[in-house]
Amino acid sequence: MRSKGESKSPRVYSPPREHGAYGVWLASVGYGLASLRDPDPLLLVSGLAASLLVLFSLDYVRVTRLSGYSPLVIGVVSLLYLPLVLSRLPVSLPLAAVALVLLLMTLSSRGFSNIAGAGLIGASGGFILLSSRVFDPLSLFFPIAYNVLATSQAQMRVTGLRLPSLAGEALGALAVGLFALYFWSSGSGALVPLLLWGDIVTRYLLRLGGVYDRMGLKKYGVVEFIRTVAVQVLVALLLR
């Protein structure tokens, strides 16, 4: 069932109706940029252009699915990401495959549409990181995992406890926790895992304790925006 905001299709290229999309986009792109080491300028420009197109066309694609101009938009984004994928074969293929799965979920799954869409925006950070000549292949997926966790909790705050949001929260928290363990085992030191595990624990405590419910939506949105951006950018800087 379409939400009220989806009763009329948005323009092909328009600001996202979900204000949280700006936060997950800025966090993902910030993570990618902060992680760069010796980037290829042309690949970086291509990745940034694709990420902007994803942000400002995702509402249209999500609502119209594969009708209208959606196939053209998806084709243009794919062409912009293609140089990044081809230049970093074969390590780029898993990221491309995950992005495709997230796109299909965004188009086909009503319950997971917003969550998968946030993960798809998170993939932009991974693609931007592909423009770097030095990167950790697993770190490409961190923005996807964190965006799934953050967006699942944001969706709960708006629509209440529903199975897709609870499942997304659990999967996102598990993935972020495993990333913390991986970063620790790969020699990042204790700060990154402590930051991520602390973030997961406080997220659950604040939600289960009813703190999020007592916040106004506007205040919650601002807090979540700052938190999502700060955590992802801090992780990137600490891993450099």
Backbone torsions as a table, in degrees:
resi	resn	phi	psi	omega
1	MET	NA	130.2	-178.5
2	ARG	-74.8	144.2	175.2
3	SER	-76.4	168.9	-178.0
4	LYS	-58.4	-38.1	-178.3
5	GLY	-70.2	-13.6	-177.8
6	GLU	-102.6	7.5	-176.7
7	SER	-65.6	-25.3	178.0
8	LYS	-125.9	132.7	-176.8
9	SER	-65.7	135.9	176.4
10	PRO	-72.4	169.9	173.4
11	ARG	-65.4	160.3	-177.6
12	VAL	-57.2	-43.3	-177.4
13	TYR	-125.6	100.0	-174.7
14	SER	-149.4	157.9	179.5
15	PRO	-59.3	141.9	179.2
16	PRO	-61.1	140.4	177.1
17	ARG	-74.7	-30.6	176.3
18	GLU	-83.5	109.9	-176.0
19	HIS	-63.5	-25.2	178.3
20	GLY	-63.4	-20.1	179.6
21	ALA	-61.6	-32.8	179.6
22	TYR	-65.9	-38.8	-179.6
23	GLY	-65.5	-47.9	-178.4
24	VAL	-68.5	-31.7	177.4
25	TRP	-68.8	-48.7	-179.0
26	LEU	-62.7	-39.4	178.9
27	ALA	-64.2	-44.2	-178.0
28	SER	-66.6	-47.5	178.8
29	VAL	-65.5	-39.9	177.4
30	GLY	-61.2	-40.3	177.0
31	TYR	-61.9	-46.5	-179.5
32	GLY	-62.0	-45.8	-178.0
33	LEU	-67.5	-40.7	-178.7
34	ALA	-69.9	-20.0	-178.8
35	SER	-90.0	-10.4	-172.3
36	LEU	-64.6	137.2	172.1
37	ARG	-135.3	116.1	-178.9
38	ASP	55.3	61.2	-177.7
39	PRO	-75.9	154.5	171.4
40	ASP	-85.4	116.9	-173.8
41	PRO	-57.1	-43.3	-178.1
42	LEU	-66.0	-41.7	177.8
43	LEU	-65.8	-37.8	179.1
44	LEU	-63.3	-44.8	178.9
45	VAL	-61.8	-41.8	179.0
46	SER	-62.1	-43.6	179.2
47	GLY	-65.7	-40.5	178.8
48	LEU	-66.5	-40.9	178.5
49	ALA	-62.5	-42.9	178.8
50	ALA	-63.6	-41.1	-178.7
51	SER	-64.7	-37.7	176.7
52	LEU	-65.6	-41.2	179.1
53	LEU	-64.7	-39.0	176.7
54	VAL	-61.7	-47.1	-177.8
55	LEU	-59.9	-47.8	-171.9
56	PHE	-90.3	-1.1	176.8
57	SER	-120.1	-3.9	-174.8
58	LEU	-63.5	-38.8	177.9
59	ASP	-58.6	-45.6	-178.9
60	TYR	-63.0	-47.1	-178.7
61	VAL	-64.3	-40.4	-178.0
62	ARG	-66.4	-36.4	-178.2
63	VAL	-80.3	-45.6	-176.3
64	THR	-84.7	-12.6	-178.6
65	ARG	57.8	-119.9	-176.8
66	LEU	-104.4	24.2	176.5
67	SER	-103.9	176.3	178.7
68	GLY	60.5	-133.4	-177.8
69	TYR	-93.5	5.2	-176.5
70	SER	-56.1	-46.2	178.5
71	PRO	-59.5	-36.0	178.9
72	LEU	-66.5	-43.4	179.1
73	VAL	-61.4	-47.4	179.5
74	ILE	-61.1	-39.2	178.8
75	GLY	-64.0	-41.8	179.9
76	VAL	-65.9	-44.2	178.2
77	VAL	-60.7	-43.2	-179.9
78	SER	-62.0	-40.7	179.1
79	LEU	-65.6	-35.4	178.7
80	LEU	-70.2	-34.4	178.7
81	TYR	-82.4	-19.0	-175.0
82	LEU	-57.6	-44.9	179.0
83	PRO	-59.2	-35.8	178.6
84	LEU	-66.0	-43.5	-179.2
85	VAL	-65.9	-47.2	-177.2
86	LEU	-66.1	-34.9	-177.2
87	SER	-74.6	-17.3	-176.5
88	ARG	-121.1	26.2	175.8
89	LEU	-63.6	146.2	-2.1
90	PRO	-93.0	-1.8	-174.0
91	VAL	-68.2	-17.3	-179.7
92	SER	-80.0	-18.5	-174.4
93	LEU	-63.3	-43.0	177.8
94	PRO	-59.7	-39.3	178.1
95	LEU	-64.2	-43.5	178.4
96	ALA	-61.7	-39.4	-179.6
97	ALA	-66.8	-43.3	178.9
98	VAL	-64.3	-41.7	177.8
99	ALA	-61.2	-38.4	178.0
100	LEU	-64.9	-43.6	178.1
101	VAL	-61.6	-43.7	178.7
102	LEU	-63.5	-38.3	176.9
103	LEU	-62.9	-45.4	179.8
104	LEU	-62.8	-39.9	177.4
105	MET	-65.6	-39.7	178.4
106	THR	-61.8	-37.6	-177.8
107	LEU	-80.6	-30.5	-169.2
108	SER	-110.5	-25.5	-174.0
109	SER	-104.3	111.5	-178.5
110	ARG	-66.7	-43.5	-177.3
111	GLY	-65.8	-36.1	-176.3
112	PHE	-101.8	7.5	-173.2
113	SER	-58.1	-50.7	-178.5
114	ASN	-67.0	-39.8	-178.6
115	ILE	-67.2	-46.5	177.8
116	ALA	-64.5	-36.8	177.8
117	GLY	-62.9	-38.1	176.9
118	ALA	-66.9	-37.8	175.6
119	GLY	-64.0	-37.8	178.5
120	LEU	-64.7	-40.6	174.7
121	ILE	-62.6	-38.3	177.7
122	GLY	-61.4	-33.1	178.2
123	ALA	-60.6	-25.2	177.2
124	SER	-57.6	-39.1	177.8
125	GLY	-63.3	-38.8	177.2
126	GLY	-65.6	-42.2	179.6
127	PHE	-65.9	-38.1	176.3
128	ILE	-62.1	-40.2	178.9
129	LEU	-65.0	-25.5	176.7
130	LEU	-63.6	-21.0	179.2
131	SER	-73.5	-12.8	177.7
132	SER	-78.2	144.5	178.4
133	ARG	-81.8	-12.1	178.1
134	VAL	-132.8	120.2	178.0
135	PHE	-160.6	159.5	176.3
136	ASP	-91.2	118.3	-176.5
137	PRO	-53.9	-38.3	-178.7
138	LEU	-70.5	-29.2	-178.6
139	SER	-66.6	-15.9	177.5
140	LEU	-59.8	-27.0	-171.6
141	PHE	-96.0	-6.3	-176.5
142	PHE	-59.8	-45.9	-179.8
143	PRO	-60.2	-32.9	178.2
144	ILE	-62.9	-49.6	-178.2
145	ALA	-61.3	-45.2	-176.9
146	TYR	-68.2	-38.7	179.2
147	ASN	-64.6	-36.6	177.5
148	VAL	-62.6	-44.3	178.6
149	LEU	-62.7	-51.8	-176.0
150	ALA	-63.7	-43.4	-177.0
151	THR	-71.5	-34.9	176.6
152	SER	-60.9	-43.9	178.7
153	GLN	-68.5	-37.7	177.7
154	ALA	-63.9	-39.0	179.7
155	GLN	-66.6	-36.9	176.0
156	MET	-60.8	-40.3	-178.9
157	ARG	-63.7	-30.8	-177.1
158	VAL	-88.8	-45.0	-172.2
159	THR	-108.2	-5.9	-177.1
160	GLY	90.1	179.9	-177.2
161	LEU	-73.8	115.3	176.5
162	ARG	-133.9	153.8	-173.9
163	LEU	-55.5	-47.1	-180.0
164	PRO	-58.6	-40.9	-179.6
165	SER	-68.6	-41.9	178.5
166	LEU	-64.2	-41.8	178.5
167	ALA	-65.2	-43.1	178.6
168	GLY	-63.5	-40.1	177.9
169	GLU	-62.4	-45.7	-178.3
170	ALA	-64.5	-46.1	-179.7
171	LEU	-66.5	-41.2	179.1
172	GLY	-64.6	-43.8	179.4
173	ALA	-63.7	-41.8	178.2
174	LEU	-61.9	-45.4	-178.9
175	ALA	-64.1	-44.3	-179.9
176	VAL	-65.0	-40.2	177.2
177	GLY	-62.0	-40.0	178.0
178	LEU	-68.4	-36.1	175.3
179	PHE	-62.1	-41.2	178.0
180	ALA	-58.8	-43.9	178.7
181	LEU	-64.6	-41.1	179.7
182	TYR	-65.1	-45.4	-179.9
183	PHE	-61.2	-38.7	178.6
184	TRP	-65.0	-45.0	-178.0
185	SER	-68.8	-22.7	-179.3
186	SER	-91.4	9.2	172.3
187	GLY	93.0	24.2	-179.1
188	SER	-79.0	-12.3	-173.5
189	GLY	91.3	-173.9	-173.4
190	ALA	-90.0	-18.4	-173.0
191	LEU	-63.6	-45.5	-177.9
192	VAL	-63.6	-51.8	178.4
193	PRO	-61.6	-37.9	178.1
194	LEU	-64.1	-40.4	177.9
195	LEU	-61.7	-46.7	-175.6
196	LEU	-72.8	-44.3	178.5
197	TRP	-66.3	-38.1	176.4
198	GLY	-63.9	-38.5	179.2
199	ASP	-64.5	-44.0	179.5
200	ILE	-61.5	-48.1	-177.5
201	VAL	-62.0	-46.2	-178.7
202	THR	-67.8	-32.6	175.7
203	ARG	-60.1	-47.2	179.7
204	TYR	-66.8	-42.4	-179.4
205	LEU	-62.4	-42.5	-179.8
206	LEU	-66.8	-39.1	179.5
207	ARG	-71.7	-50.5	-177.2
208	LEU	-67.8	-28.7	177.7
209	GLY	-80.5	-3.1	177.0
210	GLY	82.0	7.7	-178.8
211	VAL	-64.9	-43.5	179.4
212	TYR	-61.3	-39.9	-178.3
213	ASP	-66.1	-29.7	-179.2
214	ARG	-82.4	-13.0	176.4
215	MET	-79.3	143.1	170.0
216	GLY	-66.6	155.0	-177.3
217	LEU	-59.7	-39.4	-178.8
218	LYS	-65.2	-44.5	179.6
219	LYS	-65.0	-42.9	178.3
220	TYR	-60.2	-42.6	-180.0
221	GLY	-60.3	-41.6	179.5
222	VAL	-66.3	-45.0	179.7
223	VAL	-61.4	-44.1	-178.6
224	GLU	-68.2	-37.9	177.2
225	PHE	-58.8	-51.5	-178.5
226	ILE	-63.0	-43.3	-177.2
227	ARG	-64.7	-46.5	-177.8
228	THR	-62.7	-44.0	179.4
229	VAL	-67.9	-46.8	-175.5
230	ALA	-62.3	-45.1	-177.0
231	VAL	-63.8	-47.4	-176.0
232	GLN	-67.8	-41.3	179.9
233	VAL	-69.1	-39.7	178.1
234	LEU	-62.6	-41.9	178.0
235	VAL	-59.4	-45.7	-179.7
236	ALA	-60.5	-45.0	-178.2
237	LEU	-67.4	-38.0	-179.3
238	LEU	-71.3	-24.5	-178.9
239	LEU	-85.8	-12.5	-177.3
240	ARG	-65.8	NA	NA
